[in-house]
Amino acid sequence: MGTSVEIRKYKPRYLKDCTRLFVDAFSREPWNDNWTFPRAKNLLRDITNMPGFKGLVIRVDKEIIGACLGRITCIADEDVYHVEYMFVDPRCQRKGYGQRLLSQVIDVLVQSGVGKSV
């Protein structure tokens, strides 16, 4: 049986798993940040509660291995998606999961009528 990969809309119940991944990913090269779980959880909660929030997670065999979290804002005559954070489990990096996730984010944005992402 093969590996099951799915991309889903972010849900609040994913906060704990995403926080754990966030801390792990950003504590390594090239960032070497010193995030604590509580501070990272507060940050991700703030991001996911922002107006215009849109986020996706990627799961492999039902385990979350990455996320792209951002928000849509109005700029002049168009809507723009701002990626706040995108991260993939360090054990799963360089396997195409991040590219697959970002590609799906772009598809969702195009379907929503969002013209640009930064």
N, C-alpha and C positions, 0 to 999 in steps of 0.2 A: 504494500500500500504506500502511496506517495505522501509527500508533505502537503498539508492543507494550508493555503495562504488566502487570507481574506482581508479586505480593507473595509472598515466600518466608520460610521460617523461617531465622533467622540461622545461619550456619555459620562455624566458625573460619577458613576460607579467605577470608572476607569482611573480615577484620580490617584489612588494608592499605587497601582502598578506603574502608571506613567511617572509618578514622582520617584519611585525607586529607579526606574530606567534613566530619568533625567539626572539624578545624583550620580549614578554610575557613569553615564556617558560624559558628563561635564567635569568629572573629577580626574579624567585621564587626559593624555596628550590629545590635541595641542592646547587645551584650555587649562587644565590643572586647577580648576576652581575648587573652593572649599565649601561646597553647599552642604548644609545639614538637611536632614529629611524634613523637619518642620518648616524651615525657611523656603525650601523648594516647593513644598506642598502649598504654602500660602501664595507663592508666586503663581503656580499653575492654577490655583483656585481663582486668583484675581484675573488671570488671563481668560479663563473659561467663562467668567461672569461678565466680561466686558461687552458692551453693546457691539453688535456686528460679529461676535465670535463665530468662527467656523473652524472645526478641527476634525481630523481623521486619525485613526489608529490603524496599524497593520498588525495582524495576528498570524502566527504560524502555529498550527496545531492547537488553536484556541488560546495561545499565550500571546499577550501583547509584547511585541518586540520593537515598536517604534511609534512615533506620533509626529504630526505636523499641526501646530496650534497657531492660530492667527486671528485676524479680524478684518472685516471689510469696512473701509471708510470712504467718505465722499470727498473727492478732490476735484474742484472746478466742475467740469461737466461729465465726470466719469467716476465709477467705483473702482477702488484699488484694494487688493488683498495684501495685507502686511503680515509676513511670516514673523511671528514673535519668537518661536522656537521650533526647531525640527531636530529630532534625535532618534537614533537607532541603537539598540542594545549592542555594546561593543563586541559581543560574541557573534553577532549577526552582520556586522559591517563588512563592506566590500563583497557582498553577495548579491547586490542588485535590489535589495529591499527598499532602501532609501529612494532610489530612482523610481521604483514602482509606486511608492507612496506619493512622491511628488507629482508623478504623471497623473495619478488619480485625483490629486488636489486640483491640478490644472483643469482636468475634465469637469470636475464639479463646479469650478469657478466659471468656466465657459458656459455651462448649462445654466448658471445663475445670472449670466449677463455681465460678469465682472471682466473688464478688459485687460487689467494689468495686475501683476503681483510683484512685490518687492520683499 
